[in-house]
Amino acid sequence: MTLERRKLRRSIPILNDLDSYLYQDIKRVFVFGRNSDCVIFITNNDHVYSYGRNNCGCLGIGNDYDNQDLIVEPQKIHRLCGRKIVEFSAGRNHILARSKNGKIFACGSNEFGQLALPLDDYAGSSINIPQQIQSLRNEHIIGIACGAFHSLALTKRGIIYGWGFNFWGQLGLGDNHNRFAPTILRQLQHENIVEIACGQHHSVALSRKGHLFTWGHNAYGQLGIGERINYRNIPTKVIDGNDFIIKQVTCGQNHVLAVSVDGQLLGFGSNYYGQLGTGSRRNESLPYLVNVVIIGC
């Protein structure tokens, strides 16, 4: 076992449950869940397995395990095997999987429409076998992101689709109504979006020009707009390229981190645990330039 794999197993305890031989064959691993207690991994022969907490069937392993809250042995997700899955994203109790050819599969809770499956068949229910989102079958999806109860997808054309829970306006559609089908975020359809990310109830998009847009819940300042409002249901440009051009963005539960093209780190939102790296525990409602003194491993 390589040093990198040993470090990974030490840092994520649930990986210690894997059989050593099987662990050697893994090419991609995805750990999720509120307590990092769910695992999906892909082997070199393109088989997909999952184990851990199975709330609402989010592990995608079918009816045989419906009555088991905890799956202690890796089980195949047969629907995803051989489909060249390249990305996963997870919400509170649902997951999305993206294939190399730009198709999306979803399973888990559909309570708020976060799986984007037909209302007649799946409204409000849970799905324990991944289903392809047919309403996006004619789009080539290059990115996916899940909030707690909402989902986003980014197309090759730079268009964002959103669906699911929208109480805080996290779909960016100008209202607070849930969506049970993928809906285009029209305000950003001409911005050439290249990356998306979701926090618990907020969303972020990055344009090819390096501009950053945010929308949704703002109780901790996680939209970076500098205003004390609880939410905003339309996208707001918070970094416009004048001072910083952003190349990468990611979200925590209630905070955002962004890296500029010249390597500077900015953060905003919740900082109760020091997750912004500012040297204090004060929340930041505007993008804060983090002073990186030194790094090492």
HUKAWO-V694711 format. One record per helix or strand. SS is the DSSP state (h for helix, s for strand). FROM is the first residue (numbers start at 1). TO is the last residue. If there is no record, write none. Layout:
SS | FROM | TO
SS | FROM | TO
//
This chain:
h | 3 | 11
h | 13 | 17
h | 20 | 24
s | 26 | 32
s | 38 | 43
s | 48 | 53
h | 55 | 57
h | 63 | 65
s | 70 | 76
h | 78 | 80
s | 85 | 90
s | 94 | 99
s | 104 | 109
h | 119 | 122
s | 126 | 132
h | 134 | 136
s | 141 | 146
s | 150 | 155
s | 160 | 164
s | 179 | 184
h | 186 | 188
s | 193 | 198
s | 202 | 207
s | 212 | 217
s | 225 | 225
s | 231 | 239
s | 246 | 251
s | 255 | 260
s | 265 | 269
s | 284 | 289
//
